[in-house]
Amino acid sequence: MKVHDFAYQVAMHTIRVLEETQHYKIPETTRKEVGEKVLKDVDDLLKKAK
């Protein structure tokens, strides 16, 4: 599994957890925007983690 795929899955899982535990309803457009932002930022996040 690619790191980008993993990061995307973590972001989507986080959204699901928020919806289930905090009863948030996150619109599909926001899900898409968050997913795109995570994918865009993965390389920078990895650099910061070193």
C-alpha positions as CSV (number, residue, x, y, z in Angstrom):
1,M,0.0,0.0,0.0
2,K,1.3,3.4,-0.9
3,V,1.8,6.0,1.8
4,H,-0.6,8.3,0.0
5,D,-3.3,5.6,0.0
6,F,-2.8,5.0,3.7
7,A,-3.0,8.7,4.6
8,Y,-6.2,9.0,2.6
9,Q,-7.7,6.0,4.4
10,V,-6.7,7.4,7.8
11,A,-8.4,10.7,6.9
12,M,-11.6,9.0,5.8
13,H,-11.6,6.8,8.9
14,T,-11.2,9.9,11.0
15,I,-14.2,11.5,9.3
16,R,-16.3,8.3,10.0
17,V,-15.2,8.2,13.6
18,L,-16.2,11.8,14.1
19,E,-19.6,11.1,12.5
20,E,-20.2,8.0,14.7
21,T,-18.9,9.3,18.0
22,Q,-19.7,13.1,17.8
23,H,-22.8,12.8,15.6
24,Y,-21.3,15.1,13.1
25,K,-22.6,15.0,9.5
26,I,-19.8,15.8,7.2
27,P,-21.0,16.7,3.6
28,E,-19.6,14.7,0.7
29,T,-18.0,17.9,-0.7
30,T,-16.1,18.4,2.5
31,R,-15.0,14.7,2.5
32,K,-13.6,15.2,-1.0
33,E,-11.9,18.4,-0.1
34,V,-10.3,16.9,3.0
35,G,-9.2,13.8,1.0
36,E,-7.6,16.0,-1.7
37,K,-5.9,18.2,0.9
38,V,-4.4,15.2,2.7
39,L,-3.1,13.7,-0.5
40,K,-1.6,17.1,-1.5
41,D,0.1,17.4,1.9
42,V,1.4,13.9,2.5
43,D,4.9,14.6,1.3
44,D,5.2,17.7,3.5
45,L,3.9,15.8,6.5
46,L,6.4,13.0,6.0
47,K,9.2,15.6,5.9
48,K,8.0,17.1,9.1
49,A,7.8,13.7,10.8
50,K,11.6,13.0,10.3
